[in-house]
Amino acid sequence: MVLGRARFHGLDVAVAPGVFVPRRRSEHLVEVALAHVRPGSVVVELCCGTGAVGLAVATRVPVELHAADVDQRAVRCATGNLGPVGGTTHLGDLDAPLPATLAGRVDVLLASPPYVPSDEVALLPREARDHEPRRALDGGTDGLDVVRRIAAAAPRWLAPGGVVLVETSPRQAPAAVELFRGHGFEASGDTTEEASVVVARQIPIGVPATEATSSASPSSTTSACSLRP
Ligand SMILES: C[S@@+](CC[C@H](N)C(=O)[O-])C[C@H]1O[C@@H](n2cnc3c(N)ncnc32)[C@H](O)[C@@H]1O
């Protein structure tokens, strides 16, 4: 069943009841991802919800797209949205449902996970609190619980030179960058007024951190408006 449709990055995305409505601010994640993909890239979207972010990427560049979410309603919705771009969906906790055949093959691992600090969920607009599952919003005490798990899980999946792109709030970005660095990534934040994307790359063995940084794609800055709490 479809609750409605949302405009996202110029696309019409189906949103089923109980599934997080994609926010305009996440279009920044799409822009950053588009700077990192090329035809044939393997792209995995974790915490995919409707699959809007992956859909926007795969609509612009032909990639091998996988999208996963822990919520069955979200995965069903994403399956419908991603059919036209040949995306494959997976149901389960974070990266657990990804097929082992993806290990070491992922060029871009991206996510807009839940990142609202637990004690700020009550402050969100009523439509978010009433219609979106708490699991889609609540990122734990500092909002970074799922981000932390992504940083820990990512190395298994990344291809050499692969990149992790994770949306956070601008306020959380410095801490999120630090936690990726703590997992051995070269990381920086790509921030607009309303959203930040952590861009994290594994430092190749034997390459000094500074060289790894200078070979990374340049960051982009765009403006975005947002409905997101
Ligand atoms: C903030 S919503 C973002 C959805 C989508 N990325 C978007 O931008 O529209 C977060 C999503 O993460 C999913 N999620 C939360 N915890 C998860 C977990 N442990 N494993 C997989 N998905 C999870 C929720 O079900 C929800 O769909």
The ligand as a Gaussian input file, in Angstrom:
#p B3LYP/6-31G(d) Opt

LIG

0 1
 C       16.317000       8.354000       8.773000
 S       15.596000       6.985000       7.923000
 C       16.337000       7.233000       6.307000
 C       15.745000       6.425000       5.225000
 C       16.344000       6.735000       3.855000
 N       17.771000       6.543000       3.879000
 C       16.012000       8.145000       3.431000
 O       16.893000       9.020000       3.465000
 O       14.846000       8.392000       3.083000
 C       16.524000       5.662000       8.625000
 C       16.203000       4.263000       8.122000
 O       17.100000       3.376000       8.794000
 C       16.440000       2.178000       9.076000
 N       17.160000       1.533000      10.187000
 C       17.228000       1.921000      11.471000
 N       18.005000       1.073000      12.164000
 C       18.444000       0.143000      11.285000
 C       19.285000      -0.996000      11.395000
 N       19.833000      -1.359000      12.565000
 N       19.521000      -1.732000      10.282000
 C       18.967000      -1.380000       9.101000
 N       18.152000      -0.318000       8.916000
 C       17.907000       0.441000      10.011000
 C       15.025000       2.584000       9.407000
 O       14.135000       1.504000       9.239000
 C       14.816000       3.727000       8.396000
 O       14.242000       3.249000       7.204000

